[in-house]
Amino acid sequence: MPSLRVHPTKVHRSLKHLFCPLVLALAMGVGGVGMLMQASLAQAKERPQIRSGSDQTLTPESSKIQQRLERVEQELEELKSKEETAEDKIHALEVVQAKTEREWETKFDLLRRDPRARLEGTGAKHGWMKFKNFDSEVRFGGFFQMNLIHNFQDTDNKFGKFHPGTFSAPTEKTTSTEFDPRTTRMVLETRTPTKIGDYSTFISIDFFGNNNPGTIEPRLRQGYLTGMGVITGTTFLLGEAFSTFRDTQVFPEMFDLQGPNAWGRLFNGMLRLSWQLDETKTWIATFALEDPDTDLSNGNDQTELPDGIARIDFNGDQHHFMGAFVGRQLKGTNTTGSGTDRTFAYGFNLSGKIGVPNLRDTFKFQGFYGSGIGRYINDLDAAGGQDAVYDNSSRELKRLESYGGFGAYQHWWTDRWRSTGVFGYVRVDNRGIQPGTSFKSSYYSLANLIYSPFKRYDIGLEYYWGQRKNKNGDTGHASRLMLSAKWHF
C-alpha cells in the first residue's frame, strides 16, 4: 500500500494564509464595538435619566405632556361611554315608539273591528305573514259558519237575519227549515310600514248578496284604507266600513248576523279621523263624514250633504263606554217629483260594556234617541222609510222621532260553556199622515248556549222571539230555533 507524505513548507504557507485574515477581522470587530460603546455613553450623558418607581424624575415639559395625554385618554373614554349610552337610548326609544304605535293601532282597532271575526293583534303570532320581495305583510282570516234554522212562523227572512221590524202583522203561521252558510265571512288584510306608521287595507265579504232560496252570492261588507295620521296620535279611515255611530264592542256573542233590533247596523262610505285625548290612550275622539242616504215614506229620497258624526270612546281594562252624535240633512220630494224639501235631523247613541268583578261575565248595552235617524238603527232600517215622511198637503218633510235600546248579559258556566241573554226595544212616534200599517214598535229577545270544544270551534243553540206592532195596533210575532257551528281561521 503506498504511503501519504506531506511537505512541511506547504503546511506552513497554508496556516499563514488562514490566520492572517482571522486576526484582521477580529481586530476590526473589537474596534467597532468600542466605537459603538463610546457613542452610546455620550448620548446617555446628554439625555435626562428616567427611572421607575420612586426614583422616577421628569422634566416640567415631560410632566405637562403626560398630564395632557392622560386628560385626552380620559375624555376619549367619556366620549365612548356617552356614545354607547346615546345608542342605548335611541334603541330604547325606537322600541318604545314601535310598541306605542302598535298599541295605538290596537286601540284604534276597537273602532273598526267586528269581534266575531277574531282578527286582533299586530304580531306574527296573530297571523301576519311576510313574503320575500314584498314590502307589505298579509293576513287572511274569517270563519265558516253553517246554520240549521227552524222558523215557527213566517219571519219574512228565512235565513240568518232575525228582524222583528220586517214581520207582517198579524204573522202567518208558516213554518220553514233551512240550512244556511251565508253568514260565512272571509277577510284579507294588508299592512305596509311607512315613515309615519303602518298603513293597512281591509277587505271583508260574506254571502248575503242574494236572499233567495238556493242562491248564494258574495257581498262586500267592508273595504277601506286606514293608517296613522301625519299628526302624532291620530289615525284615519277611508272607504266602506261600520258606521261611526255603531259600537262594535257591544255586540253580544251570538250567531245571528244582524244582532239586536236596537243595535246600529249600518255600513257606510266615509272619511274618518280619530285622535288620542290622553297619555294612556284610554280616551279616543272621532269625527267622520259619511254617506248621506235618506230613507223616506211617501216620497222620493235625495242626497245633498254628507252626514256628520262625532264620537268619544273610553277603553278601560274591564270597561268600555261610547257616546256618539249624528247630524244630517234629509232631502226629498213627493212621489210625483215636485215639491222638494230639506230638514235637519239628529240623534244620540250611548253604549257600553261592563265587566263583572272576579268573573268573566259581561253586561253590554246601547240606548239611542233621534229625530230622522231611522237608517242607523237595525229594525228601523229593515222596516224602511223611518227617517221621515213627506207631507203632500204642506209639501214638507216630517221627521220621525225614535228611541230604544238593548241589554245583553253573558255568563260563563265553565271555560268552554257560556250563555248570553238579550232583550231589545225600538219605538217610533208616528205622524198623523202615516197609514195604520206603519211600523210603531218592536221587541227582540234571545237566549243561547255556546260550547267551544277547542279554541277555533264554536257550537251553539239559540232561541229567538220577536214582535212587531203597527200604528193601528196590529201585532205580529215570530220565533226561531237555530243550531250553528262556526270554525274560525
C-alpha positions as CSV (number, residue, x, y, z in Angstrom):
1,M,0.0,0.0,0.0
2,P,1.6,3.3,-0.9
3,S,2.2,5.9,1.9
4,L,1.0,9.6,2.1
5,R,3.6,12.2,2.5
6,V,3.1,16.0,3.4
7,H,5.7,18.6,2.7
8,P,6.5,20.9,5.8
9,T,6.9,24.1,3.8
10,K,3.5,23.8,2.2
11,V,1.8,23.3,5.6
12,H,3.5,26.5,7.0
13,R,2.3,28.5,4.0
14,S,-1.3,27.3,4.4
15,L,-1.5,28.2,8.1
16,K,-0.1,31.6,7.3
17,H,-2.8,32.3,4.7
18,L,-5.5,31.1,7.1
19,F,-4.6,33.0,10.3
20,C,-3.9,36.4,8.8
21,P,-7.5,37.1,7.7
22,L,-8.8,35.9,11.0
23,V,-6.6,38.2,13.0
24,L,-7.5,41.2,10.8
25,A,-11.3,40.5,11.2
26,L,-11.0,40.2,15.0
27,A,-9.2,43.5,15.3
28,M,-11.8,45.3,13.2
29,G,-14.7,43.9,15.3
30,V,-13.2,44.9,18.6
31,G,-12.6,48.3,17.3
32,G,-16.2,48.7,16.1
33,V,-17.7,47.6,19.3
34,G,-15.5,50.0,21.2
35,M,-16.6,52.9,19.0
36,L,-20.3,52.0,19.4
37,M,-20.0,51.8,23.2
38,Q,-18.3,55.3,23.3
39,A,-21.2,56.7,21.2
40,S,-23.8,55.2,23.4
41,L,-22.2,56.6,26.6
42,A,-22.1,60.1,25.0
43,Q,-25.7,60.0,24.2
44,A,-26.7,58.8,27.6
45,K,-24.9,61.7,29.2
46,E,-26.9,64.1,27.0
47,R,-30.3,62.6,27.9
48,P,-32.1,63.1,31.3
49,Q,-32.2,60.0,33.4
50,I,-35.7,58.3,33.8
51,R,-36.0,55.8,36.5
52,S,-39.0,53.7,37.6
53,G,-40.7,53.8,40.9
54,S,-40.0,56.4,43.5
55,D,-36.7,57.3,41.8
56,Q,-38.5,58.5,38.6
57,T,-37.8,62.1,37.7
58,L,-39.4,64.1,34.9
59,T,-38.7,67.4,33.4
60,P,-41.5,70.0,33.6
61,E,-42.3,69.8,29.9
62,S,-42.5,66.0,30.0
63,S,-44.8,66.1,33.0
64,K,-47.2,68.5,31.2
65,I,-47.2,66.3,28.1
66,Q,-48.0,63.2,30.2
67,Q,-50.8,65.1,32.0
68,R,-52.3,66.2,28.7
69,L,-52.2,62.7,27.4
70,E,-53.9,61.4,30.5
71,R,-56.7,64.0,30.1
72,V,-57.2,63.2,26.4
73,E,-57.4,59.5,27.2
74,Q,-60.0,60.2,29.9
75,E,-62.0,62.4,27.6
76,L,-62.0,59.7,24.9
77,E,-63.3,57.2,27.5
78,E,-66.0,59.6,28.5
79,L,-67.0,60.1,24.8
80,K,-67.1,56.4,24.2
81,S,-69.3,56.0,27.3
82,K,-71.6,58.8,26.2
83,E,-71.8,57.3,22.6
84,E,-72.8,53.9,24.0
85,T,-75.4,55.5,26.3
86,A,-76.9,57.5,23.4
87,E,-77.1,54.4,21.2
88,D,-78.8,52.5,24.0
89,K,-81.3,55.4,24.5
90,I,-82.0,55.6,20.7
91,H,-82.6,51.9,20.6
92,A,-84.9,52.0,23.6
93,L,-86.8,54.9,22.1
94,E,-87.3,53.0,18.8
95,V,-88.6,50.0,20.7
96,V,-91.0,52.2,22.8
97,Q,-92.1,54.0,19.7
98,A,-92.8,50.8,17.8
99,K,-94.6,49.4,20.8
100,T,-96.6,52.6,21.2
101,E,-97.6,52.6,17.6
102,R,-98.8,49.0,17.7
103,E,-100.6,49.6,21.0
104,W,-102.2,52.7,19.5
105,E,-103.2,50.8,16.3
106,T,-104.8,48.2,18.6
107,K,-106.8,50.9,20.4
108,F,-108.0,52.3,17.1
109,D,-108.9,48.7,16.1
110,L,-111.7,48.9,18.6
111,L,-113.4,51.5,16.4
112,R,-113.5,49.3,13.3
113,R,-113.2,45.6,14.1
114,D,-116.1,43.1,14.5
115,P,-115.2,40.9,17.5
116,R,-116.9,38.0,15.7
117,A,-114.0,37.8,13.2
118,R,-111.4,37.4,15.9
119,L,-108.8,39.3,14.0
120,E,-106.8,41.1,16.6
121,G,-103.2,41.8,17.5
122,T,-100.2,43.1,15.5
123,G,-97.6,40.3,15.7
124,A,-96.7,37.2,13.7
125,K,-98.5,35.0,16.2
126,H,-101.7,36.8,15.2
127,G,-101.5,35.6,11.6
128,W,-99.3,38.3,9.9
129,M,-97.1,36.9,7.2
130,K,-94.1,38.5,5.5
131,F,-93.2,37.5,1.9
132,K,-89.8,37.8,0.2
133,N,-89.5,40.9,-2.1
134,F,-92.9,42.2,-0.9
135,D,-93.0,45.3,1.4
136,S,-96.4,44.6,2.9
137,E,-97.4,42.0,5.4
138,V,-100.6,40.0,4.8
139,R,-103.2,38.3,7.0
140,F,-106.0,36.0,5.9
141,G,-108.9,35.2,8.3
142,G,-112.6,34.9,8.9
143,F,-114.8,32.0,9.7
144,F,-117.0,29.4,8.2
145,Q,-120.5,29.1,9.7
146,M,-123.4,26.8,9.0
147,N,-126.8,27.4,10.5
148,L,-129.6,25.0,10.8
149,I,-132.7,27.2,11.1
150,H,-136.2,26.3,12.0
151,N,-138.8,29.2,11.9
152,F,-142.0,28.5,13.8
153,Q,-143.8,31.4,12.0
154,D,-143.1,33.5,8.9
155,T,-140.2,35.8,9.7
156,D,-140.1,37.4,6.2
157,N,-136.3,36.5,6.1
158,K,-135.8,32.7,6.4
159,F,-132.1,32.9,6.7
160,G,-129.5,34.3,9.2
161,K,-131.3,37.7,9.8
162,F,-133.9,37.9,12.5
163,H,-135.7,41.3,12.1
164,P,-138.9,41.8,14.0
165,G,-139.2,45.1,12.1
166,T,-140.0,43.1,8.9
167,F,-142.6,40.8,10.4
168,S,-146.2,41.0,9.0
169,A,-148.9,41.9,11.4
170,P,-150.6,39.6,12.1
171,T,-148.0,37.0,11.3
172,E,-148.7,34.0,9.2
173,K,-148.1,30.7,11.0
174,T,-145.9,29.2,8.3
175,T,-143.0,27.0,9.4
176,S,-139.8,26.6,7.5
177,T,-136.4,24.8,7.9
178,E,-133.3,25.9,6.1
179,F,-129.5,25.2,6.0
180,D,-127.7,28.5,5.7
181,P,-124.0,29.2,5.2
182,R,-124.4,32.8,4.1
183,T,-123.0,34.2,7.4
184,T,-119.6,32.8,6.5
185,R,-117.0,35.5,6.3
186,M,-113.7,36.0,4.6
187,V,-111.2,38.7,5.3
188,L,-108.0,39.9,3.6
189,E,-105.8,42.4,5.4
190,T,-102.5,44.0,4.5
191,R,-100.1,46.2,6.5
192,T,-97.4,48.3,5.0
193,P,-94.8,50.2,7.1
194,T,-94.2,53.9,6.3
195,K,-92.2,56.7,7.9
196,I,-95.4,57.8,9.6
197,G,-96.6,54.4,10.7
198,D,-98.4,51.3,9.4
199,Y,-100.9,51.7,6.6
200,S,-103.4,48.9,6.3
201,T,-106.1,47.8,3.8
202,F,-109.0,45.7,4.9
203,I,-111.5,43.7,2.7
204,S,-114.3,41.6,4.1
205,I,-117.0,39.7,2.3
206,D,-120.0,37.5,3.3
207,F,-122.5,35.7,1.2
208,F,-125.7,37.7,1.6
209,G,-125.6,39.1,-1.9
210,N,-128.9,37.3,-2.6
211,N,-131.6,36.3,-0.1
212,N,-133.5,34.0,-2.5
213,P,-133.5,30.3,-1.5
214,G,-130.9,28.3,-3.3
215,T,-128.9,31.3,-4.5
216,I,-125.8,32.3,-2.6
217,E,-123.8,35.3,-3.8
218,P,-120.8,37.1,-2.2
219,R,-121.3,40.6,-0.8
220,L,-118.7,43.2,0.0
221,R,-119.1,44.1,3.7
222,Q,-116.1,46.4,4.2
223,G,-113.3,47.7,2.1
224,Y,-111.1,50.5,3.3
225,L,-107.6,52.0,3.8
226,T,-106.5,53.0,7.3
227,G,-103.3,54.2,8.9
228,M,-101.5,56.6,11.3
229,G,-102.1,60.2,10.6
230,V,-99.4,62.9,10.0
231,I,-100.1,64.4,13.4
232,T,-98.8,62.2,16.3
233,G,-101.6,60.2,18.0
234,T,-104.0,60.3,15.1
235,T,-105.4,57.9,12.5
236,F,-107.6,57.9,9.5
237,L,-110.0,55.6,7.7
238,L,-111.2,56.0,4.1
239,G,-113.6,53.6,2.5
240,E,-116.7,51.4,3.3
241,A,-116.8,50.4,7.0
242,F,-119.1,50.1,10.0
243,S,-120.7,53.4,10.7
244,T,-119.0,55.6,13.3
245,F,-122.4,55.7,15.0
246,R,-122.2,52.0,15.6
247,D,-120.3,50.5,18.5
248,T,-118.9,47.1,17.5
249,Q,-117.6,46.3,21.0
250,V,-121.1,45.9,22.5
251,F,-122.3,43.3,20.0
252,P,-123.4,40.3,22.1
253,E,-121.9,36.9,21.3
254,M,-124.5,35.2,19.1
255,F,-124.7,33.5,15.7
256,D,-127.3,35.7,14.1
257,L,-125.8,38.2,11.5
258,Q,-127.8,41.3,12.4
259,G,-127.9,41.4,16.2
260,P,-130.5,43.1,18.4
261,N,-133.2,45.3,17.0
262,A,-131.8,48.5,18.6
263,W,-128.2,48.0,17.5
264,G,-126.7,50.3,14.9
265,R,-126.1,48.1,11.9
266,L,-125.1,50.4,9.0
267,F,-122.2,50.0,6.7
268,N,-121.2,53.4,5.2
269,G,-118.8,55.0,2.9
270,M,-116.8,57.5,4.9
271,L,-113.8,59.6,5.7
272,R,-113.0,59.2,9.4
273,L,-110.4,60.8,11.7
274,S,-109.5,59.8,15.2
275,W,-107.1,61.1,17.8
276,Q,-106.0,60.3,21.4
277,L,-107.0,62.6,24.2
278,D,-104.7,61.3,27.0
279,E,-101.3,59.8,27.5
280,T,-102.7,56.4,28.5
281,K,-104.7,56.2,25.2
282,T,-107.8,55.5,27.2
283,W,-109.9,58.2,25.6
284,I,-110.3,58.4,21.8
285,A,-112.2,61.1,19.9
286,T,-113.5,60.6,16.4
287,F,-115.1,62.6,13.7
288,A,-116.5,61.3,10.4
289,L,-118.2,62.4,7.2
290,E,-120.5,59.5,6.0
291,D,-122.7,58.6,3.1
292,P,-126.0,60.6,3.4
293,D,-128.7,58.3,2.1
294,T,-132.2,59.4,3.1
295,D,-134.9,56.9,3.8
296,L,-138.4,58.4,3.3
297,S,-142.0,57.3,3.5
298,N,-144.5,58.7,0.9
299,G,-141.7,60.4,-1.0
300,N,-138.5,60.1,-3.2
301,D,-135.2,60.1,-1.4
302,Q,-132.5,62.6,-2.4
303,T,-129.0,63.3,-1.0
304,E,-127.1,66.6,-0.9
305,L,-124.7,66.8,2.1
306,P,-122.8,64.1,3.9
307,D,-123.8,63.0,7.4
308,G,-121.5,64.3,10.2
309,I,-120.8,62.1,13.2
310,A,-118.8,62.9,16.4
311,R,-117.9,60.2,18.8
312,I,-115.9,59.7,22.0
313,D,-114.7,56.3,23.4
314,F,-113.4,55.3,26.8
315,N,-111.4,52.0,26.8
316,G,-110.5,50.7,30.3
317,D,-109.2,47.4,31.4
318,Q,-112.6,45.9,32.1
319,H,-115.0,48.6,30.9
320,H,-115.8,50.4,27.7
321,F,-118.1,53.3,27.0
322,M,-119.1,55.2,23.9
323,G,-121.1,58.3,23.2
324,A,-121.9,59.5,19.6
325,F,-123.9,62.3,17.9
326,V,-125.1,62.3,14.3
327,G,-126.2,65.4,12.5
328,R,-127.6,65.1,8.9
329,Q,-129.6,66.8,6.3
330,L,-132.7,65.0,4.9
331,K,-133.9,65.9,1.4
332,G,-136.7,64.5,-0.7
333,T,-139.7,65.2,-2.9
334,N,-143.2,63.9,-3.1
335,T,-144.0,60.8,-5.2
336,T,-144.6,62.9,-8.3
337,G,-141.2,64.5,-8.1
338,S,-142.4,68.0,-7.3
339,G,-142.1,70.0,-4.0
340,T,-138.6,69.4,-2.8
341,D,-137.9,70.0,0.9
342,R,-135.0,69.7,3.3
343,T,-134.8,69.3,7.1
344,F,-132.1,68.8,9.7
345,A,-132.0,65.5,11.6
346,Y,-130.0,64.5,14.6
347,G,-129.5,61.6,17.0
348,F,-127.6,60.4,20.1
349,N,-126.2,57.0,21.0
350,L,-124.8,55.8,24.3
351,S,-123.3,52.3,24.7
352,G,-121.0,50.3,26.9
353,K,-119.5,47.1,28.1
354,I,-119.1,46.5,31.9
355,G,-117.0,43.6,33.2
356,V,-118.3,41.8,36.3
357,P,-115.6,41.8,39.1
358,N,-113.9,38.5,39.7
359,L,-115.8,36.9,36.8
360,R,-115.6,36.6,33.0
361,D,-119.2,37.8,32.8
362,T,-120.0,41.0,30.9
363,F,-123.0,43.3,30.6
364,K,-123.4,45.2,27.3
365,F,-126.0,47.8,26.5
366,Q,-126.9,50.5,24.0
367,G,-129.5,53.3,24.1
368,F,-130.4,55.8,21.4
369,Y,-132.7,58.7,20.7
370,G,-133.1,60.6,17.5
371,S,-135.2,62.5,15.0
372,G,-134.7,61.4,11.5
373,I,-132.1,58.7,12.1
374,G,-134.0,55.5,11.2
375,R,-131.4,54.2,8.8
376,Y,-128.9,54.0,11.6
377,I,-130.9,51.5,13.7
378,N,-131.3,47.8,12.9
379,D,-135.1,47.3,12.9
380,L,-135.9,50.8,11.6
381,D,-133.6,50.3,8.6
382,A,-135.1,46.9,7.9
383,A,-138.7,48.3,8.1
384,G,-137.7,51.1,5.7
385,G,-138.9,54.7,5.4
386,Q,-138.2,55.6,9.0
387,D,-136.2,58.8,8.6
388,A,-139.1,61.0,7.7
389,V,-142.5,61.1,5.9
390,Y,-143.3,63.6,3.1
391,D,-146.5,65.6,3.8
392,N,-148.1,66.3,0.4
393,S,-150.5,68.9,1.9
394,S,-147.8,71.1,3.3
395,R,-145.0,69.9,0.9
396,E,-142.8,69.4,3.9
397,L,-140.6,66.5,5.2
398,K,-141.8,65.5,8.7
399,R,-139.1,63.8,10.7
400,L,-139.9,60.7,12.7
401,E,-138.7,60.6,16.3
402,S,-137.4,57.2,17.5
403,Y,-135.8,55.7,20.6
404,G,-134.9,52.4,22.1
405,G,-132.1,50.2,23.3
406,F,-131.0,46.7,24.3
407,G,-129.2,45.0,27.1
408,A,-127.2,41.7,26.9
409,Y,-125.7,39.7,29.7
410,Q,-123.1,36.9,29.1
411,H,-122.4,34.3,31.8
412,W,-119.5,31.8,31.7
413,W,-120.5,28.4,33.1
414,T,-117.0,27.0,32.6
415,D,-114.0,27.8,30.4
416,R,-115.8,26.1,27.5
417,W,-119.5,26.8,28.2
418,R,-121.3,30.1,28.2
419,S,-124.7,31.7,27.7
420,T,-126.0,35.1,26.5
421,G,-129.4,36.6,27.1
422,V,-130.5,39.7,25.1
423,F,-133.6,41.9,25.2
424,G,-134.3,44.9,23.0
425,Y,-137.0,47.5,22.3
426,V,-137.5,50.1,19.5
427,R,-140.2,52.7,19.1
428,V,-141.3,55.3,16.6
429,D,-143.6,58.3,17.3
430,N,-145.8,58.1,14.3
431,R,-147.2,61.1,12.4
432,G,-150.9,61.5,11.8
433,I,-150.3,61.4,8.0
434,Q,-148.8,57.9,8.2
435,P,-151.1,54.9,7.3
436,G,-152.2,52.5,10.0
437,T,-149.9,49.7,8.8
438,S,-146.8,51.9,9.5
439,F,-144.2,50.4,11.9
440,K,-144.6,51.6,15.5
441,S,-142.5,49.4,17.8
442,S,-140.7,46.1,18.1
443,Y,-139.5,43.7,20.8
444,Y,-136.5,41.4,20.5
445,S,-135.2,38.6,22.8
446,L,-132.6,35.9,22.5
447,A,-131.1,33.2,24.7
448,N,-128.3,30.9,23.7
449,L,-125.9,28.2,24.9
450,I,-122.4,28.0,23.3
451,Y,-119.8,25.4,23.6
452,S,-116.2,25.6,22.4
453,P,-114.5,22.1,22.4
454,F,-111.3,23.8,21.4
455,K,-110.1,27.4,20.6
456,R,-111.3,27.8,17.0
457,Y,-114.5,25.9,17.1
458,D,-117.9,27.1,18.4
459,I,-121.2,25.1,18.6
460,G,-124.3,26.8,19.8
461,L,-128.1,26.6,20.1
462,E,-130.1,29.8,20.0
463,Y,-133.8,30.7,20.5
464,Y,-135.2,34.0,19.2
465,W,-138.5,35.6,19.8
466,G,-139.7,38.9,18.4
467,Q,-142.8,41.1,17.9
468,R,-143.8,44.0,15.7
469,K,-146.6,46.4,16.4
470,N,-148.1,48.8,13.8
471,K,-149.6,52.2,14.3
472,N,-153.1,50.8,14.2
473,G,-152.4,48.3,17.0
474,D,-152.0,45.2,14.9
475,T,-149.2,42.9,16.1
476,G,-147.2,40.0,14.7
477,H,-144.7,37.8,16.4
478,A,-142.4,35.0,15.4
479,S,-139.9,32.7,16.9
480,R,-136.8,30.8,15.7
481,L,-134.6,27.9,16.8
482,M,-131.1,27.9,15.3
483,L,-128.3,25.4,15.7
484,S,-125.0,26.8,14.5
485,A,-121.4,25.6,14.0
486,K,-118.6,28.1,13.4
487,W,-114.9,27.4,12.5
488,H,-112.5,30.3,12.8
489,F,-109.5,30.5,10.5
